Amino acid sequence: LKAVNPRIILASISGFGQDGPYRERPGFDQIAQGMSGLMSVTGFPSQGPMRTGAAIADVSAGLYAALGILTALLEREASGQGQWVQSSLLMSGIALLDFQAARYLMAGEVPPQVGNDHPTSMPTSAYTTADGHINVGASGEGMWKRLCQALGRPDLLARAEFEGAANRAKNRTALNAELNAAFVVKKGGEWISILNEAGVPCGPIYSMDQVFADAQVQHLQAAVKVTHPVLGEIRVVNQAVGLSRTPATMACATPEIGQHTDEVLDEAGYSATEIARLRANKVI
């Protein structure tokens, strides 16, 4: 390809990389989740490894490939040369580990599973309310103080075992017990109002139907209607990125296999006669 067009940019996504001892292995999201370490830090202690609830290695490999293409396009403006962009499910999963990987690489610490708790910044977890659960993120001394005041538990600030971030992380079991006892007296919606007023990050924990019923989600137009050639009018997830000058739109639903073959060949320079011949010969 380079010999034909030295400016060409080629992107490849694989399970484990284009070279190395695993280059010929078949790739699959869950396999990469396990080998990247993601499953070792997901789930509750003593319950075994747990996959994430979405195909996170698949999706991130695509996103990293797209970022690589953008980088290559920008570099080509200076060099005039294209290049081969590579991403893999395995490397993408490792890259997503962020500070969890850094804990091992920098300090030799093997991160354990901690359930819904933040690995290092407590209290950040899912807490039990009178009607379910809510998420609260109160890391840092300022947030911790505001949380205790909002809960009506300023006494927790004087407890030696909860003094400082390291102690709150170390004594997370006792800390969570105290907080759950405080949260359970009111409903989740009440606490969300109280904590937001106090400037403490918090939010509900939704099922999928509740996600798309949420006022902010609807304001973001997270779901849009498209017409599918077989299924009719359906809703799909909208673009995640907004552009101020050239906003994205959902022009159509995903096509059926071969639906746009003629259009693609036409854009590639094939005549109607040539396309008809390819179809008659069952090439397409």
Long-range contacts (C-beta under 8 A, 24 or more apart in sequence): 2-82, 5-82, 6-80, 6-81, 6-82, 7-76, 7-80, 7-81, 7-82, 8-82, 9-69, 9-72, 9-73, 9-76, 9-82, 9-83, 9-85, 10-82, 10-83, 10-84, 10-85, 11-65, 11-68, 11-69, 11-84, 11-85, 11-86, 11-87, 12-65, 12-84, 12-85, 12-86, 12-87, 13-61, 13-62, 13-65, 13-86, 13-87, 13-88, 13-89, 14-86, 14-87, 14-88, 14-89, 15-88, 15-89, 15-90, 16-88, 16-89, 16-90, 17-86, 17-88, 17-90, 17-91, 18-86, 22-90, 27-88, 27-89, 27-90, 28-89, 29-55, 29-56, 29-57, 29-58, 29-89, 31-89, 32-57, 32-61, 32-88, 32-89, 32-90, 32-92, 32-93, 33-57, 33-93, 35-90, 35-93, 36-90, 36-92, 36-93, 36-94, 36-96, 36-97, 37-93, 37-94, 37-97, 37-100, 37-101, 38-93, 38-96, 38-97, 40-111, 40-113, 41-97, 41-100, 41-111, 41-112, 41-113, 41-114, 41-119, 42-113, 43-113, 43-115, 44-113, 44-114, 44-115, 45-112, 45-113, 45-114, 45-115, 47-113, 50-113, 56-93, 56-96, 57-89, 57-90, 57-92, 57-93, 58-89, 60-92, 60-93, 60-95, 60-96, 61-87, 61-88, 61-89, 61-91, 61-92, 62-87, 63-92, 64-91, 64-92, 64-95, 114-172, 117-172, 117-176, 119-169, 120-165, 120-169, 121-165, 121-169, 122-165, 122-168, 122-169, 122-172, 122-175, 123-147, 123-168, 123-172, 123-175, 123-176, 123-179, 125-172, 125-176, 125-179, 126-205, 127-176, 127-179, 127-180, 127-183, 128-180, 128-183, 128-184, 129-183, 129-184, 129-186, 129-187, 129-188, 129-191, 130-184, 130-185, 130-186, 130-187, 130-188, 131-187, 131-188, 132-188, 132-205, 133-188, 133-205, 134-183, 134-188, 134-191, 134-192, 134-202, 134-203, 134-204, 134-205, 135-202, 135-203, 135-204, 135-205, 136-179, 136-195, 136-200, 136-201, 136-202, 137-200, 137-201, 137-202, 138-200, 138-201, 139-165, 140-165, 141-165, 143-199, 143-200, 143-201, 144-168, 146-198, 146-199, 146-200, 147-195, 147-198, 147-200, 149-198, 150-194, 150-195, 150-197, 150-198, 150-200, 151-179, 151-182, 151-183, 152-182, 153-178, 153-182, 224-250, 226-250, 226-252, 226-253, 227-252, 227-253, 228-253, 228-254, 229-253, 229-255, 229-256, 229-259, 230-256, 258-284
